[in-house]
């Protein structure tokens, strides 16, 4: 067996250990995209509100979290969100990975807020005027006519946002979360061989590529399809 093949075999022996860490990355990304989508929807609709008391805070929060470094938000959540909370006498432990997920959901919410605002604003003004001529109020027009059209337009950028989120989850290793990058580093240290750096990190790169590449391709396909319609 050649030396390169031997290094590859040794790297593959650590695959189950590293893959279990990648599963945590996927779980964190799914939870963060769900939380971010829910709150981002409210922020996006808040930006479109005619009420200044709703519009100004929504725009401020969107711009603040959209332009803040993701790592800084992670640090804030790790150190400000309590490790243990009590609700009705019941103690609930919030592990580091869950607090990191909350931190990642802030920039996701801000970016999805802009997706909501942008897609609603892209609908021709004539549709608002036509609905008004038919007697629809602003709220009814938004929820019955405008938003149903925007859902298909939101899907491609939302999928791209999810792919970006997944590639950002390794930042959690800096705040002590034992995800895929942390496990890869642990495997390299356990092997005590500098030659294993390249095959181990190539394996890590392949995991992210194989997971996110189909998402990017599907997003592009949907974008072309909805654009054609």
PEWOCOR-V236304 format. One record per residue. PHI is phi in degrees with one decimal (NA if undefined). D_CENTER is the distance of its C-alpha to the mean C-alpha in Angstrom with 2 decimals. Layout:
# PEWOCOR-V236304
phi: {PHI;PHI}
d_center: {D_CENTER;D_CENTER}
This chain:
# PEWOCOR-V236304
phi: {NA;-69.6;-65.8;-63.6;-65.5;-65.6;-63.9;-65.7;-63.9;-65.0;-67.3;-66.3;-63.6;-93.4;-57.3;-58.7;-64.6;-71.6;-62.8;-63.2;-69.7;-66.2;-61.5;-67.7;-59.9;-64.7;-61.8;-62.1;-67.5;-66.7;-63.5;-66.8;-70.6;-67.1;-61.7;-64.7;-67.0;-63.1;-71.7;-65.6;-62.7;-65.4;-64.9;-63.4;-67.7;-64.8;-64.4;-90.4;-66.9;-82.7;-87.0;-61.7;-65.6;-97.5;-70.5;-65.2;-62.4;-66.0;-66.4;-63.5;-63.0;-62.3;-69.1;-64.5;-78.3;-73.9;-105.1;-82.1;-60.1;-61.3;-66.4;-63.6;-63.6;-62.5;-61.5;-59.3;-69.5;-63.5;-95.6;-98.6;-75.7;-65.0;-72.4;-134.9;-123.5;-118.5;-126.6;59.3;82.8;-97.8;-87.0;-117.9;-89.0;-108.1;-66.3;-59.5;-66.3;-73.3;-66.8;-65.5;-62.5;-61.3;-62.8;-70.9;-71.5;-65.5;-64.9;-63.4;-60.8;-66.2;-68.5;-70.4;-58.6;-68.7;-63.3;-61.9;-61.0;-67.2;-69.4;-65.4;-68.5;-78.0;-69.8;-54.4;-59.7;-59.5;-70.8;-64.0;-67.5;-65.9;-65.9;-65.7;-66.2;-85.6;95.4;-77.9;-79.6;-63.5;-63.7;-64.7;-62.6;-64.7;-85.7;-98.7;-118.1;-78.0;-60.7;-57.8;-72.7;-79.3;-58.2;-65.8;-73.1;-78.2;-60.4;-59.8;-66.4;-65.2;-67.6;-63.9;-63.7;-64.7;-61.7;-64.8;-61.4;-60.0;-69.4;-90.5;-61.1;-62.2;-60.1;-64.2;-64.6;-68.6;-101.1;93.8;-84.6;-88.6;-99.3;-65.3;-67.3;-62.9;-71.3;-64.7;-63.0;-65.0;-65.3;-63.1;-66.1;-67.7;-72.9;53.6;-143.4;-63.3;-69.1;-82.5;-58.5;-65.3;-64.6;-69.4;-76.7;-66.1;-63.3;-64.2;-61.9;-63.5;-60.4;-65.7;-65.4;-65.8;-85.5;-89.3;-62.0;-61.1;-64.3;-65.0;-66.2;-64.9;-61.3;-64.8;-64.2;-65.7;-61.6;-66.2;-66.3;-70.2;-65.6;-64.9;-73.9}
d_center: {42.47;41.37;39.52;36.33;36.40;37.00;33.99;31.83;33.35;32.71;29.04;28.74;30.36;27.32;24.93;24.75;24.07;21.22;19.76;19.69;17.46;15.11;15.06;13.72;10.79;10.12;10.85;8.61;5.45;7.30;8.34;5.46;4.43;8.23;9.05;7.19;8.77;11.99;12.44;11.33;14.01;16.55;15.91;16.27;19.38;20.59;20.61;22.78;25.09;28.71;28.99;28.70;27.91;24.62;23.88;24.40;22.21;19.32;19.71;20.15;17.04;14.96;16.68;16.66;12.99;12.17;14.84;14.67;13.91;10.83;13.48;15.70;13.37;13.01;16.81;17.41;15.69;17.37;20.70;20.77;19.37;22.39;22.55;24.81;25.15;28.07;28.13;31.60;32.88;30.08;28.32;24.62;23.14;19.61;18.99;17.25;14.25;13.76;14.27;11.82;9.14;10.52;10.43;6.76;6.53;9.12;7.92;5.17;8.45;10.54;9.23;9.38;12.68;13.95;13.24;15.27;17.89;18.30;18.75;21.16;23.01;23.43;25.55;29.19;30.99;33.78;31.87;31.66;35.34;36.31;34.67;36.44;39.68;39.28;39.05;35.33;33.97;30.81;28.78;30.17;29.62;25.95;25.16;27.75;27.89;25.12;21.87;22.94;23.30;19.92;17.91;18.68;17.92;14.41;13.48;13.56;11.44;8.85;9.05;9.03;5.85;4.43;7.09;6.49;3.49;6.18;8.82;8.01;8.46;12.19;12.53;13.00;16.31;17.76;17.70;19.32;16.81;18.46;15.74;16.54;17.41;19.53;21.26;21.97;23.55;25.50;26.76;27.96;29.75;31.33;32.63;34.21;34.45;33.03;33.41;30.57;27.98;27.69;27.57;25.15;22.58;23.23;22.44;19.10;18.41;19.59;17.21;14.07;16.04;17.31;14.01;12.14;15.43;16.22;12.93;13.83;17.39;16.80;14.84;17.84;20.29;19.04;19.05;22.62;23.67;22.62;24.02;27.24;27.56}
